[in-house]
Amino acid sequence: MYELLSFVTRGKVRKLVLSNLVKPHTPTELSQIIKTHRSTTSRTILALQGKGLVKCITPKERMGRYYKITSLGKKILKKVK
C-alpha cells in the first residue's frame, strides 16, 4: 500500500490524474482539465492503470476511451489528500 502511495505522491501529474478520474474522462478531456499535454496524460494513465489504480471502462473503443479511478485508487487518493 505504501509503495503505491509513494508512487502517486512522487508525481505531480499522477496525483492530478488520479484525483480528476473520480468522474470518468478521456485522456484528451483530462489533459484539458489538468493543463498538460495529451501524451503526458496518456502515459500517466497507463502507468496508473498498470498499478491497478485506474481502469478503462470502454476497452473496445480504439479512440476516445474513458478511464476512471478504481476502489484501490480511491483508497490511495484518500491517503494522498
Short mmCIF file of the C-alpha atoms (twelve columns), coordinates in Angstrom:
data_MODEL
# 
_entry.id   MODEL 
# 
loop_
_atom_site.group_PDB 
_atom_site.id 
_atom_site.type_symbol 
_atom_site.label_atom_id 
_atom_site.label_alt_id 
_atom_site.label_comp_id 
_atom_site.label_asym_id 
_atom_site.label_seq_id 
_atom_site.Cartn_x 
_atom_site.Cartn_y 
_atom_site.Cartn_z 
_atom_site.pdbx_PDB_model_num 
ATOM 1  C CA . MET A 1  0.000   0.000  0.000   1 
ATOM 2  C CA . TYR A 2  2.760   2.487  0.884   1 
ATOM 3  C CA . GLU A 3  4.609   1.674  -2.345  1 
ATOM 4  C CA . LEU A 4  1.531   2.822  -4.269  1 
ATOM 5  C CA . LEU A 5  1.184   5.881  -2.069  1 
ATOM 6  C CA . SER A 6  4.807   6.760  -2.754  1 
ATOM 7  C CA . PHE A 7  4.328   6.147  -6.486  1 
ATOM 8  C CA . VAL A 8  1.424   8.607  -6.637  1 
ATOM 9  C CA . THR A 9  2.949   11.298 -4.429  1 
ATOM 10 C CA . ARG A 10 6.251   11.313 -6.341  1 
ATOM 11 C CA . GLY A 11 4.487   12.601 -9.444  1 
ATOM 12 C CA . LYS A 12 2.511   15.836 -9.554  1 
ATOM 13 C CA . VAL A 13 0.703   14.745 -12.726 1 
ATOM 14 C CA . ARG A 14 -0.092  11.303 -11.247 1 
ATOM 15 C CA . LYS A 15 -1.821  12.946 -8.311  1 
ATOM 16 C CA . LEU A 16 -3.762  15.303 -10.608 1 
ATOM 17 C CA . VAL A 17 -4.834  12.499 -12.937 1 
ATOM 18 C CA . LEU A 18 -5.937  10.261 -10.091 1 
ATOM 19 C CA . SER A 19 -7.938  12.974 -8.345  1 
ATOM 20 C CA . ASN A 20 -9.672  14.020 -11.578 1 
ATOM 21 C CA . LEU A 21 -10.673 10.500 -12.604 1 
ATOM 22 C CA . VAL A 22 -13.274 10.222 -9.850  1 
ATOM 23 C CA . LYS A 23 -15.570 11.110 -12.759 1 
ATOM 24 C CA . PRO A 24 -14.773 9.192  -15.998 1 
ATOM 25 C CA . HIS A 25 -12.834 11.126 -18.651 1 
ATOM 26 C CA . THR A 26 -10.930 10.517 -21.866 1 
ATOM 27 C CA . PRO A 27 -7.216  11.365 -21.906 1 
ATOM 28 C CA . THR A 28 -7.978  14.387 -24.093 1 
ATOM 29 C CA . GLU A 29 -10.615 15.737 -21.707 1 
ATOM 30 C CA . LEU A 30 -8.369  15.117 -18.747 1 
ATOM 31 C CA . SER A 31 -5.376  16.840 -20.339 1 
ATOM 32 C CA . GLN A 32 -7.521  19.941 -20.880 1 
ATOM 33 C CA . ILE A 33 -8.701  19.868 -17.259 1 
ATOM 34 C CA . ILE A 34 -5.228  19.494 -15.723 1 
ATOM 35 C CA . LYS A 35 -3.492  21.555 -18.430 1 
ATOM 36 C CA . THR A 36 -0.874  19.053 -19.596 1 
ATOM 37 C CA . HIS A 37 -0.035  17.551 -22.972 1 
ATOM 38 C CA . ARG A 38 -2.281  14.691 -24.024 1 
ATOM 39 C CA . SER A 39 0.724   12.385 -24.411 1 
ATOM 40 C CA . THR A 40 1.806   13.117 -20.819 1 
ATOM 41 C CA . THR A 41 -1.708  12.432 -19.589 1 
ATOM 42 C CA . SER A 42 -1.953  9.185  -21.588 1 
ATOM 43 C CA . ARG A 43 1.391   7.908  -20.277 1 
ATOM 44 C CA . THR A 44 0.358   8.749  -16.735 1 
ATOM 45 C CA . ILE A 45 -2.983  6.959  -17.132 1 
ATOM 46 C CA . LEU A 46 -1.214  3.856  -18.445 1 
ATOM 47 C CA . ALA A 47 1.224   3.904  -15.516 1 
ATOM 48 C CA . LEU A 48 -1.637  4.232  -13.030 1 
ATOM 49 C CA . GLN A 49 -3.564  1.507  -14.846 1 
ATOM 50 C CA . GLY A 50 -0.553  -0.802 -14.590 1 
ATOM 51 C CA . LYS A 51 -0.615  -0.321 -10.800 1 
ATOM 52 C CA . GLY A 52 -4.356  -1.060 -10.613 1 
ATOM 53 C CA . LEU A 53 -5.308  2.490  -9.626  1 
ATOM 54 C CA . VAL A 54 -7.190  3.372  -12.812 1 
ATOM 55 C CA . LYS A 55 -9.213  1.278  -15.248 1 
ATOM 56 C CA . CYS A 56 -10.533 1.698  -18.753 1 
ATOM 57 C CA . ILE A 57 -14.317 1.449  -18.841 1 
ATOM 58 C CA . THR A 58 -14.549 1.395  -22.666 1 
ATOM 59 C CA . PRO A 59 -11.739 -1.023 -23.642 1 
ATOM 60 C CA . LYS A 60 -13.221 -1.990 -27.037 1 
ATOM 61 C CA . GLU A 61 -13.025 1.575  -28.323 1 
ATOM 62 C CA . ARG A 62 -9.943  2.447  -30.371 1 
ATOM 63 C CA . MET A 63 -10.239 6.183  -29.720 1 
ATOM 64 C CA . GLY A 64 -11.996 8.164  -27.033 1 
ATOM 65 C CA . ARG A 65 -11.571 5.574  -24.306 1 
ATOM 66 C CA . TYR A 66 -12.934 6.528  -20.912 1 
ATOM 67 C CA . TYR A 67 -10.993 5.878  -17.726 1 
ATOM 68 C CA . LYS A 68 -11.966 6.070  -14.066 1 
ATOM 69 C CA . ILE A 69 -10.380 5.501  -10.693 1 
ATOM 70 C CA . THR A 70 -10.612 2.026  -9.099  1 
ATOM 71 C CA . SER A 71 -11.513 1.278  -5.485  1 
ATOM 72 C CA . LEU A 72 -7.795  0.796  -4.757  1 
ATOM 73 C CA . GLY A 73 -7.124  4.167  -6.397  1 
ATOM 74 C CA . LYS A 74 -9.755  5.782  -4.163  1 
ATOM 75 C CA . LYS A 75 -8.067  4.351  -1.055  1 
ATOM 76 C CA . ILE A 76 -4.701  5.740  -2.176  1 
ATOM 77 C CA . LEU A 77 -6.258  9.107  -3.057  1 
ATOM 78 C CA . LYS A 78 -7.741  9.432  0.445   1 
ATOM 79 C CA . LYS A 79 -4.264  8.983  1.929   1 
ATOM 80 C CA . VAL A 80 -2.714  11.491 -0.505  1 
ATOM 81 C CA . LYS A 81 -5.151  14.326 0.328   1 
# 
